[in-house]
């Protein structure tokens, strides 16, 4: 086998291993359903007190929490600042 053919075979093999490993990884946060993410986990009591009747998955919970930011627990504020649109807030500090 020529040197070029060996390199191509090695590159193809490495690519196949990479694809196999990346396909085997568990699903990340992007596959979470509504009402199951880190904001809900950190803000559950705030949501119950301040956002009663708002639906998960439509963005209404996050809008409600942001509108009531001064009343939120520290854990909830941290979750808002480290997820979704809140990550931009940390980049500006």
Biopython code that builds the backbone (N, CA, C, O; Angstrom):
import numpy as np
from Bio.PDB.StructureBuilder import StructureBuilder

atoms = [
    (1, "UNK", "N", (0.851, -1.170, 0.000)),
    (1, "UNK", "CA", (0.000, 0.000, 0.000)),
    (1, "UNK", "C", (0.900, 1.237, 0.000)),
    (1, "UNK", "O", (1.885, 1.291, 0.737)),
    (2, "UNK", "N", (0.571, 2.199, -0.803)),
    (2, "UNK", "CA", (1.387, 3.399, -0.892)),
    (2, "UNK", "C", (1.211, 4.262, 0.363)),
    (2, "UNK", "O", (0.266, 4.091, 1.133)),
    (3, "UNK", "N", (2.141, 5.180, 0.536)),
    (3, "UNK", "CA", (2.120, 6.080, 1.684)),
    (3, "UNK", "C", (0.840, 6.920, 1.696)),
    (3, "UNK", "O", (0.249, 7.120, 2.758)),
    (4, "UNK", "N", (0.415, 7.402, 0.564)),
    (4, "UNK", "CA", (-0.804, 8.217, 0.472)),
    (4, "UNK", "C", (-2.029, 7.371, 0.796)),
    (4, "UNK", "O", (-2.928, 7.826, 1.502)),
    (5, "UNK", "N", (-2.070, 6.162, 0.292)),
    (5, "UNK", "CA", (-3.206, 5.282, 0.572)),
    (5, "UNK", "C", (-3.284, 4.959, 2.066)),
    (5, "UNK", "O", (-4.378, 4.895, 2.629)),
    (6, "UNK", "N", (-2.130, 4.755, 2.712)),
    (6, "UNK", "CA", (-2.106, 4.481, 4.150)),
    (6, "UNK", "C", (-2.643, 5.683, 4.933)),
    (6, "UNK", "O", (-3.422, 5.517, 5.872)),
    (7, "UNK", "N", (-2.225, 6.892, 4.546)),
    (7, "UNK", "CA", (-2.693, 8.112, 5.220)),
    (7, "UNK", "C", (-4.202, 8.286, 5.047)),
    (7, "UNK", "O", (-4.900, 8.663, 5.988)),
    (8, "UNK", "N", (-4.692, 8.015, 3.861)),
    (8, "UNK", "CA", (-6.133, 8.125, 3.606)),
    (8, "UNK", "C", (-6.897, 7.103, 4.444)),
    (8, "UNK", "O", (-7.942, 7.418, 5.014)),
    (9, "UNK", "N", (-6.382, 5.897, 4.517)),
    (9, "UNK", "CA", (-7.034, 4.856, 5.306)),
    (9, "UNK", "C", (-7.042, 5.239, 6.781)),
    (9, "UNK", "O", (-8.042, 5.035, 7.468)),
    (10, "UNK", "N", (-5.933, 5.794, 7.273)),
    (10, "UNK", "CA", (-5.866, 6.224, 8.677)),
    (10, "UNK", "C", (-6.840, 7.371, 8.935)),
    (10, "UNK", "O", (-7.527, 7.383, 9.956)),
    (11, "UNK", "N", (-6.901, 8.317, 8.033)),
    (11, "UNK", "CA", (-7.811, 9.449, 8.197)),
    (11, "UNK", "C", (-9.261, 8.980, 8.179)),
    (11, "UNK", "O", (-10.081, 9.452, 8.968)),
    (12, "UNK", "N", (-9.572, 8.060, 7.286)),
    (12, "UNK", "CA", (-10.929, 7.523, 7.225)),
    (12, "UNK", "C", (-11.268, 6.776, 8.512)),
    (12, "UNK", "O", (-12.366, 6.925, 9.050)),
    (13, "UNK", "N", (-10.342, 5.986, 8.996)),
    (13, "UNK", "CA", (-10.547, 5.252, 10.244)),
    (13, "UNK", "C", (-10.770, 6.196, 11.416)),
    (13, "UNK", "O", (-11.669, 5.971, 12.227)),
    (14, "UNK", "N", (-9.967, 7.245, 11.517)),
    (14, "UNK", "CA", (-10.118, 8.219, 12.598)),
    (14, "UNK", "C", (-11.465, 8.920, 12.508)),
    (14, "UNK", "O", (-12.108, 9.172, 13.527)),
    (15, "UNK", "N", (-11.885, 9.231, 11.309)),
    (15, "UNK", "CA", (-13.184, 9.883, 11.115)),
    (15, "UNK", "C", (-14.313, 8.967, 11.557)),
    (15, "UNK", "O", (-15.250, 9.413, 12.221)),
    (16, "UNK", "N", (-14.236, 7.703, 11.198)),
    (16, "UNK", "CA", (-15.268, 6.748, 11.589)),
    (16, "UNK", "C", (-15.325, 6.584, 13.103)),
    (16, "UNK", "O", (-16.413, 6.487, 13.670)),
    (17, "UNK", "N", (-14.177, 6.553, 13.763)),
    (17, "UNK", "CA", (-14.150, 6.454, 15.226)),
    (17, "UNK", "C", (-14.791, 7.704, 15.827)),
    (17, "UNK", "O", (-15.608, 7.604, 16.742)),
    (18, "UNK", "N", (-14.429, 8.860, 15.323)),
    (18, "UNK", "CA", (-14.991, 10.110, 15.847)),
    (18, "UNK", "C", (-16.515, 10.134, 15.693)),
    (18, "UNK", "O", (-17.228, 10.479, 16.635)),
    (19, "UNK", "N", (-17.004, 9.776, 14.529)),
    (19, "UNK", "CA", (-18.447, 9.775, 14.284)),
    (19, "UNK", "C", (-19.132, 8.771, 15.202)),
    (19, "UNK", "O", (-20.193, 9.067, 15.752)),
    (20, "UNK", "N", (-18.550, 7.599, 15.377)),
    (20, "UNK", "CA", (-19.141, 6.588, 16.248)),
    (20, "UNK", "C", (-19.219, 7.070, 17.681)),
    (20, "UNK", "O", (-20.242, 6.889, 18.340)),
    (21, "UNK", "N", (-18.160, 7.679, 18.171)),
    (21, "UNK", "CA", (-18.134, 8.167, 19.548)),
    (21, "UNK", "C", (-19.112, 9.318, 19.721)),
    (21, "UNK", "O", (-19.830, 9.367, 20.720)),
    (22, "UNK", "N", (-19.154, 10.234, 18.782)),
    (22, "UNK", "CA", (-20.057, 11.375, 18.922)),
    (22, "UNK", "C", (-21.521, 10.939, 18.864)),
    (22, "UNK", "O", (-22.371, 11.560, 19.502)),
    (23, "UNK", "N", (-21.824, 9.896, 18.119)),
    (23, "UNK", "CA", (-23.186, 9.388, 18.050)),
    (23, "UNK", "C", (-23.573, 8.660, 19.331)),
    (23, "UNK", "O", (-24.757, 8.579, 19.658)),
    (24, "UNK", "N", (-22.595, 8.131, 20.061)),
    (24, "UNK", "CA", (-22.868, 7.347, 21.260)),
    (24, "UNK", "C", (-23.059, 8.213, 22.504)),
    (24, "UNK", "O", (-23.492, 7.701, 23.536)),
    (25, "UNK", "N", (-22.756, 9.487, 22.438)),
    (25, "UNK", "CA", (-22.879, 10.356, 23.591)),
    (25, "UNK", "C", (-24.338, 10.566, 23.948)),
    (25, "UNK", "O", (-25.185, 10.644, 23.058)),
    (26, "UNK", "N", (-24.653, 10.662, 25.253)),
    (26, "UNK", "CA", (-26.038, 10.913, 25.647)),
    (26, "UNK", "C", (-26.492, 12.292, 25.192)),
    (26, "UNK", "O", (-25.685, 13.206, 25.018)),
    (27, "UNK", "N", (-27.781, 12.420, 25.007)),
    (27, "UNK", "CA", (-28.338, 13.697, 24.570)),
    (27, "UNK", "C", (-28.076, 14.762, 25.617)),
    (27, "UNK", "O", (-28.179, 14.492, 26.814)),
    (28, "UNK", "N", (-27.740, 15.960, 25.190)),
    (28, "UNK", "CA", (-27.465, 17.061, 26.095)),
    (28, "UNK", "C", (-28.703, 17.864, 26.409)),
    (28, "UNK", "O", (-29.817, 17.441, 26.098)),
    (29, "UNK", "N", (-28.522, 19.022, 27.024)),
    (29, "UNK", "CA", (-29.636, 19.843, 27.451)),
    (29, "UNK", "C", (-30.576, 20.274, 26.338)),
    (29, "UNK", "O", (-31.735, 20.589, 26.607)),
    (30, "UNK", "N", (-30.119, 20.296, 25.122)),
    (30, "UNK", "CA", (-30.981, 20.742, 24.028)),
    (30, "UNK", "C", (-32.175, 19.811, 23.828)),
    (30, "UNK", "O", (-33.175, 20.203, 23.227)),
    (31, "UNK", "N", (-32.072, 18.577, 24.330)),
    (31, "UNK", "CA", (-33.157, 17.629, 24.163)),
    (31, "UNK", "C", (-34.078, 17.556, 25.371)),
    (31, "UNK", "O", (-34.900, 16.645, 25.470)),
    (32, "UNK", "N", (-33.949, 18.498, 26.283)),
    (32, "UNK", "CA", (-34.824, 18.521, 27.450)),
    (32, "UNK", "C", (-36.188, 19.033, 27.036)),
    (32, "UNK", "O", (-36.308, 19.879, 26.150)),
    (33, "UNK", "N", (-37.195, 18.519, 27.678)),
    (33, "UNK", "CA", (-38.545, 18.982, 27.403)),
    (33, "UNK", "C", (-38.864, 20.236, 28.212)),
    (33, "UNK", "O", (-38.108, 20.603, 29.112)),
    (34, "UNK", "N", (-39.963, 20.886, 27.901)),
    (34, "UNK", "CA", (-40.374, 22.078, 28.633)),
    (34, "UNK", "C", (-40.553, 21.767, 30.118)),
    (34, "UNK", "O", (-41.099, 20.726, 30.484)),
    (35, "UNK", "N", (-40.090, 22.670, 30.954)),
    (35, "UNK", "CA", (-40.261, 22.512, 32.390)),
    (35, "UNK", "C", (-39.271, 21.590, 33.053)),
    (35, "UNK", "O", (-39.488, 21.167, 34.189)),
    (36, "UNK", "N", (-38.163, 21.259, 32.359)),
    (36, "UNK", "CA", (-37.191, 20.327, 32.925)),
    (36, "UNK", "C", (-35.777, 20.888, 32.996)),
    (36, "UNK", "O", (-34.876, 20.185, 33.454)),
    (37, "UNK", "N", (-35.551, 22.096, 32.572)),
    (37, "UNK", "CA", (-34.204, 22.647, 32.507)),
    (37, "UNK", "C", (-33.705, 23.240, 33.812)),
    (37, "UNK", "O", (-34.391, 23.189, 34.833)),
    (38, "UNK", "N", (-32.501, 23.807, 33.769)),
    (38, "UNK", "CA", (-31.871, 24.344, 34.976)),
    (38, "UNK", "C", (-32.611, 25.537, 35.581)),
    (38, "UNK", "O", (-32.576, 25.725, 36.797)),
    (39, "UNK", "N", (-33.273, 26.338, 34.763)),
    (39, "UNK", "CA", (-34.021, 27.479, 35.311)),
    (39, "UNK", "C", (-35.191, 26.974, 36.148)),
    (39, "UNK", "O", (-35.423, 27.473, 37.249)),
    (40, "UNK", "N", (-35.914, 26.009, 35.648)),
    (40, "UNK", "CA", (-37.043, 25.461, 36.401)),
    (40, "UNK", "C", (-36.545, 24.824, 37.699)),
    (40, "UNK", "O", (-37.160, 24.995, 38.752)),
    (41, "UNK", "N", (-35.436, 24.094, 37.626)),
    (41, "UNK", "CA", (-34.902, 23.436, 38.816)),
    (41, "UNK", "C", (-34.527, 24.466, 39.885)),
    (41, "UNK", "O", (-34.810, 24.261, 41.065)),
    (42, "UNK", "N", (-33.899, 25.560, 39.484)),
    (42, "UNK", "CA", (-33.445, 26.576, 40.444)),
    (42, "UNK", "C", (-34.549, 27.545, 40.849)),
    (42, "UNK", "O", (-34.463, 28.168, 41.907)),
    (43, "UNK", "N", (-35.564, 27.680, 40.037)),
    (43, "UNK", "CA", (-36.580, 28.714, 40.235)),
    (43, "UNK", "C", (-37.963, 28.177, 40.567)),
    (43, "UNK", "O", (-38.936, 28.929, 40.519)),
    (44, "UNK", "N", (-38.077, 26.899, 40.902)),
    (44, "UNK", "CA", (-39.396, 26.296, 41.066)),
    (44, "UNK", "C", (-40.275, 27.081, 42.042)),
    (44, "UNK", "O", (-41.431, 27.363, 41.728)),
    (45, "UNK", "N", (-39.757, 27.435, 43.205)),
    (45, "UNK", "CA", (-40.600, 28.157, 44.173)),
    (45, "UNK", "C", (-40.924, 29.567, 43.680)),
    (45, "UNK", "O", (-42.025, 30.065, 43.912)),
    (46, "UNK", "N", (-39.978, 30.210, 43.005)),
    (46, "UNK", "CA", (-40.234, 31.546, 42.438)),
    (46, "UNK", "C", (-41.323, 31.469, 41.366)),
    (46, "UNK", "O", (-42.191, 32.338, 41.292)),
    (47, "UNK", "N", (-41.270, 30.433, 40.546)),
    (47, "UNK", "CA", (-42.279, 30.241, 39.490)),
    (47, "UNK", "C", (-43.655, 30.049, 40.119)),
    (47, "UNK", "O", (-44.638, 30.648, 39.683)),
    (48, "UNK", "N", (-43.714, 29.209, 41.149)),
    (48, "UNK", "CA", (-44.998, 28.956, 41.811)),
    (48, "UNK", "C", (-45.580, 30.223, 42.431)),
    (48, "UNK", "O", (-46.793, 30.430, 42.394)),
    (49, "UNK", "N", (-44.725, 31.070, 43.001)),
    (49, "UNK", "CA", (-45.193, 32.294, 43.661)),
    (49, "UNK", "C", (-45.509, 33.419, 42.687)),
    (49, "UNK", "O", (-46.500, 34.130, 42.854)),
    (50, "UNK", "N", (-44.670, 33.582, 41.671)),
    (50, "UNK", "CA", (-44.746, 34.777, 40.825)),
    (50, "UNK", "C", (-45.336, 34.551, 39.436)),
    (50, "UNK", "O", (-45.788, 35.500, 38.795)),
    (51, "UNK", "N", (-45.337, 33.316, 38.969)),
    (51, "UNK", "CA", (-45.708, 33.061, 37.576)),
    (51, "UNK", "C", (-46.812, 32.014, 37.451)),
    (51, "UNK", "O", (-46.849, 31.260, 36.479)),
    (52, "UNK", "N", (-47.685, 31.968, 38.408)),
    (52, "UNK", "CA", (-48.774, 30.993, 38.391)),
    (52, "UNK", "C", (-49.596, 31.146, 37.115)),
    (52, "UNK", "O", (-49.949, 32.255, 36.715)),
    (53, "UNK", "N", (-49.890, 30.020, 36.493)),
    (53, "UNK", "CA", (-50.705, 30.019, 35.282)),
    (53, "UNK", "C", (-49.920, 30.183, 33.983)),
    (53, "UNK", "O", (-50.489, 30.046, 32.901)),
    (54, "UNK", "N", (-48.639, 30.471, 34.072)),
    (54, "UNK", "CA", (-47.816, 30.595, 32.857)),
    (54, "UNK", "C", (-47.418, 29.210, 32.382)),
    (54, "UNK", "O", (-47.184, 28.316, 33.196)),
    (55, "UNK", "N", (-47.340, 29.023, 31.066)),
    (55, "UNK", "CA", (-47.014, 27.719, 30.490)),
    (55, "UNK", "C", (-45.532, 27.573, 30.214)),
    (55, "UNK", "O", (-44.871, 28.501, 29.748)),
    (56, "UNK", "N", (-45.019, 26.373, 30.514)),
    (56, "UNK", "CA", (-43.634, 26.036, 30.169)),
    (56, "UNK", "C", (-43.548, 25.786, 28.667)),
    (56, "UNK", "O", (-44.484, 25.275, 28.052)),
    (57, "UNK", "N", (-42.414, 26.152, 28.094)),
    (57, "UNK", "CA", (-42.173, 25.870, 26.688)),
    (57, "UNK", "C", (-42.516, 26.998, 25.746)),
    (57, "UNK", "O", (-42.156, 26.958, 24.570)),
    (58, "UNK", "N", (-43.210, 28.006, 26.247)),
    (58, "UNK", "CA", (-43.594, 29.118, 25.375)),
    (58, "UNK", "C", (-42.728, 30.354, 25.600)),
    (58, "UNK", "O", (-42.845, 31.338, 24.870)),
    (59, "UNK", "N", (-41.860, 30.303, 26.610)),
    (59, "UNK", "CA", (-41.037, 31.460, 26.956)),
    (59, "UNK", "C", (-41.699, 32.349, 27.996)),
    (59, "UNK", "O", (-41.077, 33.283, 28.502)),
    (60, "UNK", "N", (-42.954, 32.064, 28.319)),
    (60, "UNK", "CA", (-43.701, 32.902, 29.259)),
    (60, "UNK", "C", (-43.111, 32.855, 30.667)),
    (60, "UNK", "O", (-43.133, 33.858, 31.381)),
    (61, "UNK", "N", (-42.589, 31.710, 31.066)),
    (61, "UNK", "CA", (-41.994, 31.586, 32.400)),
    (61, "UNK", "C", (-40.761, 32.477, 32.504)),
    (61, "UNK", "O", (-40.599, 33.208, 33.481)),
    (62, "UNK", "N", (-39.901, 32.418, 31.506)),
    (62, "UNK", "CA", (-38.675, 33.226, 31.560)),
    (62, "UNK", "C", (-39.017, 34.710, 31.536)),
    (62, "UNK", "O", (-38.414, 35.491, 32.273)),
    (63, "UNK", "N", (-39.966, 35.111, 30.708)),
    (63, "UNK", "CA", (-40.389, 36.521, 30.647)),
    (63, "UNK", "C", (-40.915, 36.955, 32.012)),
    (63, "UNK", "O", (-40.587, 38.041, 32.490)),
    (64, "UNK", "N", (-41.726, 36.113, 32.634)),
    (64, "UNK", "CA", (-42.270, 36.416, 33.951)),
    (64, "UNK", "C", (-41.152, 36.553, 34.988)),
    (64, "UNK", "O", (-41.148, 37.495, 35.780)),
    (65, "UNK", "N", (-40.208, 35.615, 34.980)),
    (65, "UNK", "CA", (-39.104, 35.672, 35.940)),
    (65, "UNK", "C", (-38.263, 36.929, 35.741)),
    (65, "UNK", "O", (-37.902, 37.596, 36.711)),
    (66, "UNK", "N", (-37.954, 37.248, 34.502)),
    (66, "UNK", "CA", (-37.163, 38.457, 34.227)),
    (66, "UNK", "C", (-37.920, 39.712, 34.670)),
    (66, "UNK", "O", (-37.311, 40.657, 35.172)),
    (67, "UNK", "N", (-39.232, 39.727, 34.488)),
    (67, "UNK", "CA", (-40.036, 40.879, 34.889)),
    (67, "UNK", "C", (-40.080, 41.035, 36.407)),
    (67, "UNK", "O", (-40.274, 42.139, 36.916)),
    (68, "UNK", "N", (-39.903, 39.941, 37.121)),
    (68, "UNK", "CA", (-39.937, 39.954, 38.586)),
    (68, "UNK", "C", (-38.554, 39.744, 39.196)),
    (68, "UNK", "O", (-38.437, 39.272, 40.326)),
    (69, "UNK", "N", (-37.520, 40.089, 38.457)),
    (69, "UNK", "CA", (-36.131, 39.810, 38.844)),
    (69, "UNK", "C", (-35.787, 40.269, 40.262)),
    (69, "UNK", "O", (-35.075, 39.562, 40.975)),
    (70, "UNK", "N", (-36.269, 41.417, 40.679)),
    (70, "UNK", "CA", (-35.938, 41.953, 42.005)),
    (70, "UNK", "C", (-36.467, 41.065, 43.131)),
    (70, "UNK", "O", (-35.958, 41.127, 44.250)),
    (71, "UNK", "N", (-37.464, 40.252, 42.857)),
    (71, "UNK", "CA", (-38.091, 39.402, 43.869)),
    (71, "UNK", "C", (-37.532, 37.976, 43.874)),
    (71, "UNK", "O", (-37.917, 37.175, 44.724)),
    (72, "UNK", "N", (-36.642, 37.648, 42.954)),
    (72, "UNK", "CA", (-36.177, 36.269, 42.783)),
    (72, "UNK", "C", (-35.112, 35.877, 43.797)),
    (72, "UNK", "O", (-34.386, 36.718, 44.326)),
    (73, "UNK", "N", (-35.042, 34.574, 44.051)),
    (73, "UNK", "CA", (-33.969, 34.033, 44.890)),
    (73, "UNK", "C", (-32.638, 34.166, 44.155)),
    (73, "UNK", "O", (-32.599, 34.286, 42.931)),
    (74, "UNK", "N", (-31.566, 34.144, 44.912)),
    (74, "UNK", "CA", (-30.222, 34.232, 44.325)),
    (74, "UNK", "C", (-29.979, 33.080, 43.354)),
    (74, "UNK", "O", (-29.413, 33.282, 42.280)),
    (75, "UNK", "N", (-30.407, 31.867, 43.730)),
    (75, "UNK", "CA", (-30.216, 30.694, 42.863)),
    (75, "UNK", "C", (-30.934, 30.871, 41.535)),
    (75, "UNK", "O", (-30.412, 30.506, 40.481)),
    (76, "UNK", "N", (-32.114, 31.426, 41.594)),
    (76, "UNK", "CA", (-32.887, 31.630, 40.370)),
    (76, "UNK", "C", (-32.216, 32.680, 39.481)),
    (76, "UNK", "O", (-32.106, 32.490, 38.270)),
    (77, "UNK", "N", (-31.770, 33.779, 40.075)),
    (77, "UNK", "CA", (-31.067, 34.813, 39.289)),
    (77, "UNK", "C", (-29.830, 34.223, 38.619)),
    (77, "UNK", "O", (-29.557, 34.502, 37.452)),
    (78, "UNK", "N", (-29.079, 33.400, 39.369)),
    (78, "UNK", "CA", (-27.877, 32.772, 38.799)),
    (78, "UNK", "C", (-28.228, 31.865, 37.628)),
    (78, "UNK", "O", (-27.513, 31.840, 36.626)),
    (79, "UNK", "N", (-29.327, 31.119, 37.748)),
    (79, "UNK", "CA", (-29.755, 30.242, 36.651)),
    (79, "UNK", "C", (-30.147, 31.065, 35.425)),
    (79, "UNK", "O", (-29.808, 30.700, 34.299)),
    (80, "UNK", "N", (-30.849, 32.156, 35.634)),
    (80, "UNK", "CA", (-31.231, 33.013, 34.507)),
    (80, "UNK", "C", (-29.999, 33.614, 33.833)),
    (80, "UNK", "O", (-29.954, 33.757, 32.611)),
    (81, "UNK", "N", (-28.997, 33.965, 34.651)),
    (81, "UNK", "CA", (-27.786, 34.591, 34.108)),
    (81, "UNK", "C", (-26.854, 33.613, 33.407)),
    (81, "UNK", "O", (-25.964, 34.035, 32.669)),
    (82, "UNK", "N", (-27.043, 32.315, 33.621)),
    (82, "UNK", "CA", (-26.119, 31.345, 33.046)),
    (82, "UNK", "C", (-26.748, 30.478, 31.953)),
    (82, "UNK", "O", (-26.111, 29.547, 31.463)),
    (83, "UNK", "N", (-27.984, 30.774, 31.569)),
    (83, "UNK", "CA", (-28.658, 29.986, 30.539)),
    (83, "UNK", "C", (-29.322, 30.899, 29.514)),
    (83, "UNK", "O", (-29.606, 32.066, 29.786)),
    (84, "UNK", "N", (-29.558, 30.348, 28.346)),
    (84, "UNK", "CA", (-30.307, 31.069, 27.306)),
    (84, "UNK", "C", (-29.810, 32.484, 27.089)),
    (84, "UNK", "O", (-28.602, 32.715, 27.034)),
    (85, "UNK", "N", (-30.730, 33.440, 26.963)),
    (85, "UNK", "CA", (-30.342, 34.824, 26.705)),
    (85, "UNK", "C", (-29.556, 35.446, 27.858)),
    (85, "UNK", "O", (-28.854, 36.438, 27.657)),
    (86, "UNK", "N", (-29.662, 34.882, 29.057)),
    (86, "UNK", "CA", (-28.938, 35.418, 30.210)),
    (86, "UNK", "C", (-27.435, 35.286, 30.092)),
    (86, "UNK", "O", (-26.699, 36.032, 30.739)),
    (87, "UNK", "N", (-26.961, 34.351, 29.279)),
    (87, "UNK", "CA", (-25.503, 34.190, 29.104)),
    (87, "UNK", "C", (-24.895, 35.455, 28.525)),
    (87, "UNK", "O", (-23.749, 35.777, 28.837)),
    (88, "UNK", "N", (-25.620, 36.173, 27.699)),
    (88, "UNK", "CA", (-25.109, 37.425, 27.128)),
    (88, "UNK", "C", (-24.889, 38.456, 28.232)),
    (88, "UNK", "O", (-23.964, 39.265, 28.156)),
    (89, "UNK", "N", (-25.735, 38.424, 29.253)),
    (89, "UNK", "CA", (-25.605, 39.372, 30.358)),
    (89, "UNK", "C", (-24.251, 39.206, 31.032)),
    (89, "UNK", "O", (-23.629, 40.202, 31.402)),
    (90, "UNK", "N", (-23.774, 37.966, 31.202)),
    (90, "UNK", "CA", (-22.478, 37.699, 31.822)),
    (90, "UNK", "C", (-21.319, 38.132, 30.938)),
    (90, "UNK", "O", (-20.261, 38.481, 31.460)),
    (91, "UNK", "N", (-21.476, 38.122, 29.637)),
    (91, "UNK", "CA", (-20.408, 38.547, 28.733)),
    (91, "UNK", "C", (-20.165, 40.042, 28.823)),
    (91, "UNK", "O", (-19.062, 40.504, 28.532)),
    (92, "UNK", "N", (-21.156, 40.795, 29.215)),
    (92, "UNK", "CA", (-21.020, 42.255, 29.280)),
    (92, "UNK", "C", (-20.447, 42.739, 30.590)),
    (92, "UNK", "O", (-20.196, 43.935, 30.743)),
    (93, "UNK", "N", (-20.229, 41.845, 31.546)),
    (93, "UNK", "CA", (-19.673, 42.241, 32.865)),
    (93, "UNK", "C", (-18.189, 42.120, 32.890)),
    (93, "UNK", "O", (-17.563, 42.409, 33.910)),
]
sb = StructureBuilder()
sb.init_structure("model")
sb.init_model(0)
sb.init_chain("A")
sb.init_seg("    ")
for serial, (resi, resn, name, xyz) in enumerate(atoms, 1):
    if name == "N":
        sb.init_residue(resn, " ", resi, " ")
    sb.init_atom(name, np.array(xyz, "f"), 0.0, 1.0, " ", f" {name:<3s}", serial, name[0])
structure = sb.get_structure()
